[in-house]
């Protein structure tokens, strides 16, 4: 992978990771903000609902105090006493109630004017205190259900047959539903309170109809404060899902439930649901249901805080979008940077790499043409200078090598001529010595052991001298090859027979029945040299020599291995060089002569360790 691609991918991945990290970080942040917003709005809704329930409970407490006023207590006791002394009280009450309904006005005949004045003062006090109608209707009935005083509104005379009166008497408190009062054109709820004397005896009922303005007075104050926050709407709905309050009291007598009422109604007392509006802007609907407060059991109303998520998360969304835009621009920039780097850096570097490759094969015609980046330009100039220096150095080394080879050849030529002359001069006297040794050995008949040992030493010296003379002659002479067909086994056996094999060394052969077309005499010399080296390497400790061959396509591979010690690595590389030897009595020409003969046949020879092995590869048929 080149530099520009690496930089493009690296930079691209950095911006991609940056974008993904930013996206998910802000997404999680938005989720956490929504959770926080929902939790806070749930708290607002719960507190507003609690305040509303507590306010109504407070009103109940206020009117209970009215029932303990002496005027109320005395008036009820006097009325109950009078009613208890009247015969046929049931018929009278029914008759009076019928008259009262026809006239549609409160019963005045037995009305306690002092008590009525007291109730009127209460109504006026609340109106002056809150600057709106708190009470639409207020009256008191005695223990027989007869209306004895009315402070406001109209009322029937008899009430003991009505549910609210009976529940007020039995339970102590009655809270009616919110209904629409056509006469006052307002919504009201009726509260009935049992009136007891000091001894706890039932003496009457106080009925008060509170206007909706007063019932949700505290709720309206809280809603107006909370609504000042952008995109937040405060709702109050009844048990049917009809909106009681939304930016003011609503006329809900014929209205439909809110769309999401069923979802809210199916959940616990406090919670949040998430819905989307037409603009796909998430809305958090937090709610709290009325659970009552002390003696007030609650209307079953629900406070709702409706707020769009974007009012708090719009900045996070903008930041998230900015991150995505920056990441996108960064990825595009990474591609542009990569292309720029490819043009100004990668291309010059590739050209410098090509120059290095050309220099490695000895070609110096490429020249760096310059770059707009000064550092690369300096490198390029250095390459140009290096090319010129290398070209001059190689030319000088080439001349030195040629001179060295020429001197070596001349030296070897002179040594060869001298060696050949000396070898030729020594060969005839050596033959005479060898013949004389043989005659002495025959005439002696082994009578004297000392003479026999001397003759053996002389024969070994003659063999060594003869072998060294043959090494010299084989190295300096390049005689024509005399090719003939023979088995490899036959050639190797002749070579073995020419050597004196110690009894402690065993020679084994494998697969030597291949017929070849070689110069058998020259190849005998090769095999004899290698086997002799193996014998000398094994030495007196004894061992084994293994010779095997195999056909590889049209070539023959012959391996000669011995169990002797391995050849040192530094020596293994030089054993085929002329005049190189590690033996005290060696010429250093034996293996070099073997290499010359093998190459004359068009083959190769090599040596390796573990175990020490000479590998010869020759064509099956040598072309003369």
LONUKE-689581 format. One record per residue: residue in three letters; z, x, y of N, C-alpha, C in turn. Coordinates in steps of 0.05 Angstrom, whole numbers, plus 5000, padded with zeros to 4 digits. Each point is the difference from the previous one (the first is absolute). Example, Ala and Ser with C-alpha at 12.3 -4.5 7.8 and 13.67 -1.06 7.14 Angstrom:
<atoms>
ALA515652644886500049825024500050185024
SER498649935021500150165024501449855022
</atoms>
This chain:
<atoms>
UNK500050174976500049835024500050185025
UNK498149955018499850175023502049935022
UNK500250175020502149975021499749735015
UNK497549945008499649765016500849754984
UNK499249994975500749774983503049984997
UNK501350234996502950004997501449905025
UNK499050095023501249915025499549715005
UNK497649914994499349715004501949834983
UNK500150074974501749844982502950025008
UNK500950245007502850035008500749845024
UNK498450035021500549855025499749704996
UNK498049924984499549724995502549884986
UNK501050154980502349904985502549995018
UNK500350205018502349995018500049755017
UNK497749945012499849765017500249744983
UNK498950024976500249764982502949954993
UNK501450214992502949974994501549915025
UNK499350125023501349925025499649705005
UNK497549914996499449725005501449814980
UNK500050084974501349834980503050005005
UNK501250235006502850015006500749835024
UNK498450035021500649845024499749704995
UNK497949934985499549724994502449884985
UNK500850134978502249894984502750035015
UNK500350205016502550035015500349775019
UNK497849945015500249785019500149734987
UNK498649984977500249754984502849944992
UNK501450214989502849984992501749945024
UNK499450135023501649955024499749725010
UNK497549894998499549735008501649814982
UNK499950064974501549834981503050005006
UNK501050255007502950025006500649855026
UNK498250035020500549855025499949704995
UNK498249914983499949714994502649914986
UNK501050184982502549934987502349985020
UNK500050205018502150005021499749765018
UNK497549945008499549775017500949744986
UNK499349984974500749764985503049974998
UNK501450234994502949994997501349925027
UNK499050115022501149935026499649715007
UNK497549904995499449725006501649814982
UNK500550094975501749844982502849985012
UNK500950225012502750005013500049815024
UNK497850015016499949825023500049714991
UNK498449944980499849724990502749914989
UNK501350174985502649934988502149955022
UNK500150185020502049975021499449755017
UNK497549945005499349755016500849754984
UNK499550014974500749774984503149964999
UNK501450234997502949995000501149905027
UNK498750105021500949915027499649695003
UNK497749904990499549715002502149854984
UNK500550084975501949864983502850015013
UNK500750245010502650045012500349825025
UNK497849985015500149835025500549714993
UNK498749904979500449724993502949964989
UNK501050204985502749994991501949995023
UNK499450165021501750005024499949725013
UNK497749875001499849735012501749814984
UNK500050024974501649834983503050045007
UNK500750255004502850065007500749895027
UNK498150015020500549895026500549704999
UNK498449864984500349704999502449924983
UNK500850184982502549944985502450015019
UNK499850175020502250015020500149745016
UNK497649885005500049755014501549784985
UNK499850024973501349794984503050025002
UNK501150235009502950035002501049945028
UNK498249925018500949935027501949754998
UNK502249995015501849774998498749735007
UNK498250015019498649755007498549894976
UNK498650174985498549924976502049904979
UNK502150154995501949934979501349735007
UNK501049965024501449765008498149764999
UNK497550035010498149785000499449914972
UNK499650194982499449924972502449874987
UNK502450095005502449884988500349715010
UNK499649955026500349735012497849824988
UNK497550114998497849844989500549934971
UNK500950184984500549954972502249804996
UNK502150015018502249824999499149715006
UNK498349975021498949745007498349894977
UNK498350174989498249914979501649924975
UNK502250144996501649934976501349735002
UNK500449895025501449755005498149765001
UNK497350065000498049795002499549904972
UNK500149714998499349884975496949984998
UNK499049994976497049994996498650235015
UNK501050244999498950225016497150074991
UNK499549954974497350074990497949825013
UNK500649745002498049815012499650065030
UNK502150075013499950055029498350255005
UNK500450214983498550255004497149954995
UNK499349844979497249944994498749855023
UNK501549805011498949845021499650185025
UNK501950155006499850185024497750204997
UNK499650104976497950204995497349875003
UNK499749744992497449865004499449965029
UNK502049935016499649965029499350265013
UNK501350214991499650275012497150104995
UNK499049944976497250094993498049855016
UNK500449745005498149855015499950095029
UNK502350075011500050095028499250295002
UNK500150154978499450284999501650165021
UNK502649945001501750145018502750044987
UNK501650185010502650044988501849765004
UNK501949974980501949785002502050065022
UNK500149825020501650055023502649854999
UNK500049784988502449825001502550144993
UNK500050164978502450134991500050305007
UNK498150075017499750295006502350105016
UNK501050244992502150135015498850155023
UNK500349905024498750125023501150285007
UNK502650044995501250265005498850214981
UNK499749914974498950194980497050055007
UNK498649795008497250035007499750195023
UNK501849985020499950195022500550284992
UNK501850034980500650274989497550124987
UNK498649834984497650104987497850065019
UNK499849845021497950055020500550275015
UNK502650055004500750265013499150244982
UNK500449964974499250224982497050045001
UNK498549785000497050025002499250145025
UNK501149925023499350125025500850295002
UNK502350074988500850285000497950184986
UNK499249914976498050164986497350025015
UNK499249785013497550015015500250185023
UNK502250005014500350185023500350294991
UNK501250044977500550274990497450144991
UNK498249844987497650124988497449925015
UNK500349825019497749925016497849874983
UNK500849864979498149844985501749804984
UNK498749794989501449804985500950114974
UNK502650034996501150104975500449764981
UNK501049785010500749774984498249765008
UNK498749894980498349765006501649754994
UNK502050014983501549764993502850104990
UNK502149855010502750074993501649744999
UNK501349944977501749764998502150054978
UNK502049825001502250024981500449724987
UNK500450014974500649754985502950024990
UNK501249764996502750004989499950014970
UNK502249964987500250034970498449784986
UNK499349785015498549784988497050035005
UNK499250215013497150055005499049875025
UNK501849885016499149875025499950215023
UNK497949975016499650185022502049925023
UNK501750195007502049935021499550135026
UNK498250215001499550145025497350154997
UNK498549995022497450154999499750155026
UNK499350254998499750175023497150015010
UNK498249974982497150025008498449864978
UNK497749905008498149884981500949724993
UNK498749894979500649734990500850034971
UNK501549804990500950024973500649724989
UNK499849974974500849754988503049975001
UNK501049764994502849965001501450104974
UNK498749944978501250064974498650244988
UNK501650184987498850244988501250074973
UNK502049854991501250074975498249974975
UNK497849855004498149974978497850215000
UNK500250195018497950215002500950254985
UNK498050154990500550244984501550215015
UNK499150055025501250225015503049945005
UNK500649745005502949935005501650044975
UNK498949924977501550034975500450294992
UNK497950175005500350294993501950135019
UNK499949925026501950125019502949944992
UNK500449754991502749924992500950154975
UNK498150034980500850124975500150315001
UNK498150125013499750295000501350135025
UNK500249855021501250105025497850085020
UNK497750094990497950085018497349904989
UNK498349895017497349924992498050135020
UNK498050134988497850125017497449864992
UNK498949855019497549864994497550175004
UNK497749914990497550145004499149985029
UNK498350185007498849995027497949795001
UNK500349795017498049795001499149975029
UNK497849865003498849965027501249755012
UNK501150035024501249775014498049905020
UNK498849774993497849895017501049925028
UNK502649905001501049915026500350245019
UNK501050224990500450245017497750204998
UNK498149934982497750184996500950294994
UNK501750014981501150274994501049994971
UNK500250244988501150024973503050035002
UNK501449864981502950015000501050024971
UNK502550084998501350004974502849885004
UNK500849834981502649865003502150154984
UNK502350035014502350124987502249795000
UNK501149944976502249824997502550144992
UNK502249955015502550144995502249794994
UNK501550044979502349834993502350065019
UNK501349785010502350045018502549924986
UNK501950184999502649954987502150015021
UNK502249864994502350015018501750254993
UNK502250035013501650244996501050024972
UNK500249784986501050004972497850024980
UNK497550035010497750034982498849744990
UNK500849775012498949754992497449945015
UNK498149884986497449945011500349785020
UNK498950055025500249805021497349945013
UNK497950164994497449945012497950224995
UNK497749965013497750184997498950065028
UNK499450255006498650085024497150064992
UNK498149875014497250064995498750125025
UNK498750234997498850135023497150084991
UNK498149935016497250084995499350235019
UNK499750244988499350245016496950025003
UNK499150075024497250045004499150274987
UNK497450024993499050254989500250235019
UNK499949945026500350215020502650144997
UNK502149844994502650134997500450134972
UNK498949874980500350104972498950294998
UNK497650045012498850264997500150165026
UNK502149945016500250145026500350304997
UNK501850084982500450294996497550134987
UNK498749854982497650104987497850055021
UNK499749825019497950035020500550255017
UNK502650055007500650245016499350254985
UNK500750014974499350244984497050034997
UNK498649774996497150014996498650105025
UNK500949925023498750095025500350305004
UNK502350114992500550285002498250164981
UNK499949914975498450144979497049975005
UNK499249785012497149955004498850185021
UNK501750145015498950185021498650244987
UNK500650064975498750224986497249914992
UNK498150175004497149944996499549914971
UNK498349794998499149904974502249904982
UNK502349915012502149894983500449715008
UNK499949824980500349715004502449914985
UNK501749845013502449894988499649704994
UNK500449934975499749724992502649904987
UNK500449735003502149864986498749764987
UNK500249994973498849784985502149854985
UNK499549744995502049844985499650034970
UNK501449844985499950034971497349914989
UNK498349875016497349924991497950205009
UNK500750215015498150195009498849935027
UNK500949795013499049915026501350185022
UNK498450075020501050185021501749855020
UNK502550085002501849885019499850155027
UNK499950264998499850175024497950214996
UNK498350035021498150225002499250025029
UNK501350195013499550045029500749735014
UNK502149874991500949755012500349804977
UNK501549785005500549794980497449854995
UNK499349954975497549884992500649714991
UNK497949835004500149734990499150004971
UNK501850004981499350054972500149754983
UNK500349775012500449764983497549944982
UNK497650075009497649954984498550264994
UNK501250235004498650264996500050074971
UNK498150194993499750104972501750254997
UNK500850064975501550254995498350245006
UNK501350225007498650255004498650094975
UNK497850165002498450074978501550144978
UNK501850185007501350174980502849904993
UNK500549755005502749894995500750014971
UNK498149934983500650004971500850274990
UNK498850225010500750274992502950065008
UNK500649935025502750055010502149834985
UNK499449754995501849814988500750084972
UNK498250154986500550084973501650264997
UNK500650135023501450254999503049965007
UNK501450224999502950005005500649945030
UNK502550015008500949915026498850185023
UNK499750264995499050185020497850174987
UNK497850045015497850174989497750025019
UNK497950134990497550045016497649974982
UNK498049875010497449984986497950135018
UNK497950094988497950145014497449844997
UNK499049905022497449864999498250125021
UNK497449934998498050115019498849775016
UNK499550075026498749805017497050034998
UNK498649865017497050014999498950275006
UNK501550175014499150275007500950214980
UNK501149904977501050184979502250185010
UNK501449905021502350155010502549904985
UNK501350164984502349904985502149885017
UNK501049774991502249875014502550014982
UNK502250085012502550004985501649755008
UNK500449824980501449755005502850044988
UNK502050065018502750024991501549745005
UNK501749934982501349735002502950024991
UNK501549805008502849964991500549704999
UNK501149914978500649724996502949935008
UNK500349765010502749915008501849974976
UNK502350135001502049984978502649865009
UNK500049915025502449865010502050205011
UNK502149895013502150175012502549835000
UNK502050094984502649874998499749714993
UNK500749815019499949724993497249875003
UNK498050165011497349915002498450114976
UNK498949824984498650084975497150085006
UNK499049955023497350095007498049784998
UNK497850025015497849815000497950064979
UNK500150254989497850094982497650105016
UNK500550065026497950115017499550304993
UNK497750105010499250284995499250135027
UNK501250235005499250165024497850194991
UNK497850025015497850174992499450195024
UNK499750264993499150205020497250094990
UNK498049925015497250064992499050225019
UNK499350234988499150235016497750154986
UNK498050065015497750164989500950294996
UNK499250114978500850284993498950195021
UNK497649945011498750195018501650045026
UNK501749825007501650035024501850254999
UNK500750084976501650244997498550234987
UNK498049934984498650214985497350085012
UNK499349885022497350065011499750305007
UNK502250125010499950285006499750174975
UNK501349924979499750144974497149974990
UNK498949765003497349964991498150175016
UNK500450015026498350165017500250304992
UNK502450094995500450284992498650054973
UNK500349814982498750034973497050025003
UNK498949825017497150015004499250265014
UNK501750105018499450265013500050224979
UNK501950004982500150204979497549994983
UNK499149764993497649974984497650115015
UNK499849935026497750105016500150315001
UNK502450115005500350295002499250134974
UNK500949884978499450114973497049994995
UNK498849775007497149984997498550205016
UNK500850035025498750205017500550284989
UNK502450054989500650264988498350064976
UNK499549804983498350044977497150055008
UNK499149865020497350055010499850285012
UNK502250075015500050275012500050224979
UNK501449944977500250214979497250054989
UNK498349794998497350044990498450165020
UNK500349935026498650155021500950295000
UNK502650044998501150285000498950154976
UNK499949864977498950134976497150095003
UNK498449825012497250075004499750235020
UNK501749995021500050225020500750264987
UNK502249994984500950254987497850104981
UNK498749814986497950074981497850155015
UNK499449915024497850135015500850275011
UNK502450015013500850245014501650204983
UNK501249914978501650184983499050024972
UNK499649784987499250014971497350134996
UNK498149925018497350124996500050305004
UNK501350115021500150295002501550134977
UNK502249874990501550114977498350004975
UNK498449794996498249994977498050235001
UNK499050055025498050215003501350274995
UNK502550045009501450254994500550034970
UNK500549784986500450014971497450084987
UNK497749905010497450084988499550305005
UNK500850095024499750295006501650174980
UNK502549914994501750144982498850014972
UNK498849784991498749994974497650194999
UNK498450005022497750185001500950295000
UNK502250065015501050275000500850094972
UNK501249814985501050074973497850084981
UNK497549905005497850084983498250215013
UNK500950115022498550225012497849925019
UNK500149755010498049925019501449975028
UNK498850145019501250015027498249915022
UNK498049824993498149915020501049775017
UNK502249864991501149775015501650115023
UNK499749885024501450085024501349755012
UNK502550025009501449785013498849975028
UNK499349755007498649955025501849915023
UNK502749984994501849935022501149724997
UNK502349955013501349745000501349955027
UNK500449745006501349935026503050044999
UNK501050044976502950064997500450304999
UNK501550105019500250305003501150134975
UNK502149884988501250134976497950024977
UNK498549794996497950024979497850195008
UNK499450015025498050195010500950294995
UNK502650065004501050264994499850074970
UNK500649804983499750044971497150064993
UNK498249845012497250044994499050275008
UNK500850105023499350275008501150214981
UNK502549954991501250184980498350014974
UNK499149764992498349984976497450165004
UNK498849985024497550155005500550304999
UNK502350085012500650294999500650094971
UNK501449824986500750074972497550024983
UNK498049825005497550014985498650275004
UNK499950085026498650265006501550234987
UNK502749995001501650224988499650004970
UNK500149764987499749994971497250104992
UNK498049925015497350094994499850305000
UNK501150135021500050295002501650124977
UNK502449894995501750104979498749994972
UNK498849774994498649974974497750194998
UNK498550045022497850184999501050294995
UNK502250075013501250274996500950034972
UNK501549794989501050014973497750014980
UNK497949865006497650004982498850294998
UNK499850125023499050275000501850204986
UNK502749965004501950174987499949964969
UNK499849744992499849944972497550124987
UNK497849985014497550114990500350314998
UNK501250125020500450294999501950074978
UNK502149844996501950064978498749974973
UNK498449794997498649964974498150234995
UNK498650085021498150224997501450254992
UNK502250065014501550244993501149984971
UNK501049764993501149974973497850034979
UNK497749895006497850024981499150294997
UNK499950135023499250294999502150164984
UNK502649935005502150144986499949954971
UNK499749744993499949934972497550114987
UNK497950015015497550124990500450294993
UNK501350145019500450294995501950044977
UNK502249824999501950024978498649934974
UNK498249805001498649924976498350224989
UNK498550125019498250224990501750234988
UNK502250075014501750224990501349924974
UNK500949754999501349904975498049994977
UNK497649915006498049984979499350284989
UNK499850185019499450284992502250124983
UNK502549965010502350104985500349874973
UNK499649735000500249854974498050104980
UNK497550045010497950094983500650284989
UNK501150185018500650274991502350004981
UNK501949825002502349994983499549864973
UNK497949835000499549844976499350184976
UNK498250205005499150174977502350174989
UNK501550155017502350154989502149814986
UNK500349765011501949814988499149924973
UNK497349974996498949934974500550234980
UNK499750255010500450234982503050014992
UNK501849955018502950004994500649784979
UNK498849765004500549784982499050064972
UNK497650144998498950074974501850214987
UNK500850195015501750224989502649884990
UNK501149815015502549874991499749864974
UNK497749884997499549854975499850204976
UNK498650235005499750204978502750114993
UNK501750075020502650104994501749804984
UNK499749755007501649794987499249984971
UNK497350044994499149984972500950244984
UNK499850235012500750254986503050024996
UNK501649895016502950034998501249844978
UNK498849794991500949834977502949905004
UNK500849985026502749905007502350174987
UNK499550264997502050174987502350065019
UNK499450025025502150085020500449775019
UNK502449875000500549775018499750075030
UNK500850245007499850085028497150015009
UNK498350114983497150015006498949725002
UNK500949824982499049725001500749875026
UNK502550045010500949885025498450115023
UNK499450275000498450125021497349895001
UNK498849964976497249894999500049715011
UNK502149844994500149725011500350005030
UNK501750185010500350025029497350085013
UNK498650184987497450095010498049785000
UNK500049834979498149784998500649795022
UNK502649955005500749815021499150105027
UNK500350265005499150125025497049985002
UNK498650064977497049985001499249715006
UNK501449804988499349715005500449935029
UNK502350095011500649945028497950125019
UNK499450254995498050145017497349864997
UNK499349934976497449874995499949735014
UNK502249854999500149745013499850035030
UNK501350195011499850045030497250095008
UNK498850174983497350085006498149764999
UNK500449824980498449764998500449825025
UNK502649985010500549845024498450105023
UNK500050275003498550115023497149954997
UNK498950044976497249964996499249715003
UNK501649824990499449715002500149915029
UNK501750135017500249925028497650115016
UNK499250254995498050125017497249944990
UNK499749924975497349954990499549705000
UNK497749925009499249724999497549994982
UNK500550024974497750004981498949724996
UNK497549984993498849744994501449874977
UNK500149735000501349854978498149974977
UNK501250024976498649964975501149744987
UNK498649775006501049744993499249944971
UNK501949874986499549924972501949774993
UNK499249844980501749774992502150104980
UNK502449945006502250064982502349805004
UNK501749984981502449835003502050155016
UNK501549845015502250125017502050144981
UNK500649884977501950124982499150284991
UNK497450034995499050254991500350225021
UNK499449935025500350195022502950095003
UNK501849804999502850065004501150164977
UNK499149944975501050164977499150295002
UNK497550055009499250285004501850145020
UNK500749855022501850125020502750064988
UNK501149824983502650044988499950244981
UNK497850024985499750214980499950285013
UNK499150005026499850265013502750105011
UNK502049834998502650065010502050054977
UNK502150155007502250044981502149805006
UNK500349794982501949785006502650074986
UNK502250025015502750054989500849774980
UNK501650074982500949814979501849785012
UNK501350055022501849805012498649815019
UNK497450015002498449825017498149854983
UNK500049735004498349824984497949885018
UNK497450014991497849895016499149744986
UNK500049775015499149744989497649915016
UNK498149874986497549905013499749714994
UNK498749855019499449714997497249945011
UNK498549844985497449905009498150225010
UNK499550204983498350225009497350004985
UNK499249774989497549984985497649935018
UNK500350015026497949935018497950235001
UNK497449934998497950205001499150035029
UNK499950255009499350065028497750195001
UNK498850025024497850185005500950205021
UNK501450224991501250195018499150294992
UNK500950195017499850284992502650064985
UNK499850014974502450024983501550265004
UNK498650225005501350265003501750005026
UNK498849905022501449995025502549814997
UNK499649764987502249814997502250114982
UNK499150174979502150134984501850175017
UNK498750155019501650175018501949835017
UNK499149765010501849835015502449914984
UNK499449894976502249904983501950224991
UNK498850244994501750224991501950095022
UNK498950015025501750075023502349815004
UNK499449744999502149805005502050004978
UNK499150014974501950004978501750255001
UNK498850245007501650245002502149985022
UNK499449875023501949965021502349824989
UNK499349794984502149834989501850154981
UNK498850184983501650164982501950175015
UNK499050135021501750185016502249845015
UNK499349755008502049845014502349914981
UNK499249934976502149914980501850234993
UNK498850234995501550244993501350004973
UNK502250154998501350034974501649764992
UNK500649825018501749764993498549814982
UNK497350024999498549834982499449735013
UNK498049864990499349745011497549894988
UNK498749835016497649874990497949995022
UNK497450024991497749975018498449774989
UNK499449805018498549764992497350005015
UNK497849984984497349995011498849734991
UNK499149845020498749744993497849945019
UNK498249844992497649945016499549704998
UNK498549895020499049734999497649975018
UNK498349804993497649965015500549805023
UNK499250075024500249825023497149975011
UNK498849774993497249955006498350224988
UNK498650165017498350214989501350285004
UNK502750005003501450255003502150034978
UNK500850254996502050074980502450115014
UNK502449884995502550105011501650154979
UNK500750255005501650164981502550085014
UNK502349944986502650075012501450204981
UNK501050225011501550204985502850025011
UNK502049904985502849995009501750184983
UNK502150115013501850174985502949935006
UNK501850084982502849935004501550215015
UNK498650195012501350205016501149915026
UNK501350175016501149925026497849925019
UNK500749825019498149915020499350225019
UNK497649975013499150205020501149915027
UNK501150195015501049935027497849885017
UNK500949805017498049865016498450185018
UNK501250195012498650195017498050174986
UNK500650064974498250164984497749834988
UNK500749754994498049824987497549965018
UNK500350025026497849965018498250255001
UNK500950234991498550255004499150134974
UNK500549874977499550144974497050054995
UNK498349855013497150034996498750195020
UNK501750115019498950195019499650284988
UNK497950145007499550274989502250195008
UNK500750174981502050225003502849905004
UNK500549734996502849895002501250004972
UNK502250134996501450004974502950045004
UNK501649894981502950035000500950194977
UNK498050104986500650174977499950295008
UNK501750154989500150295006497550144991
UNK498849914977497750134988497549835002
UNK499949815018497749835003498150105021
UNK497549914998498050075020499749805022
UNK500849754995499649795020497249895000
UNK498450064979497249925000499449804977
UNK501949974981499549834977499449715007
UNK501949875014499649725006497949965021
UNK499650205018497849995020497450014985
UNK499850174979497550014983499649734986
UNK502249884990499749744987498949795019
UNK501150005024499049815021497050045005
UNK499150255002497250065005498349894977
UNK500950044975498449904977499949705000
UNK502349875005500149705000498149895022
UNK500150125024498349915022497150054993
UNK499450224986497350074991498949784982
UNK501849874985499349784982499949735015
UNK500750005026500049755015502649844997
UNK502250134993502549864996502250095019
UNK502549914993502350075017502350074982
UNK501950165010502450084986502349975019
UNK502349914991502449965016502550054983
UNK502250055013502550054985502249825012
UNK501849914982502249835008502550064984
UNK502249905008502650044986500949754985
UNK502250044986501449784986498349854980
UNK499250134977500250294995497750165013
UNK500150264998497950175011497449934985
UNK498049915016497549904988497750105016
UNK497950104986497450065013498149794991
UNK498849875021498149784995497250095007
UNK498149994980497250085004498349754996
UNK498349955020498149784999497250115002
UNK498449964979497350114999498049794992
UNK497550025010498049824990499550044970
UNK499449794986499650024971497550184994
UNK498149985018497650174997499550155026
UNK500250264998499750175024497050065004
UNK499049965024497250065006499850285010
UNK498350154987499750295006498450035026
</atoms>
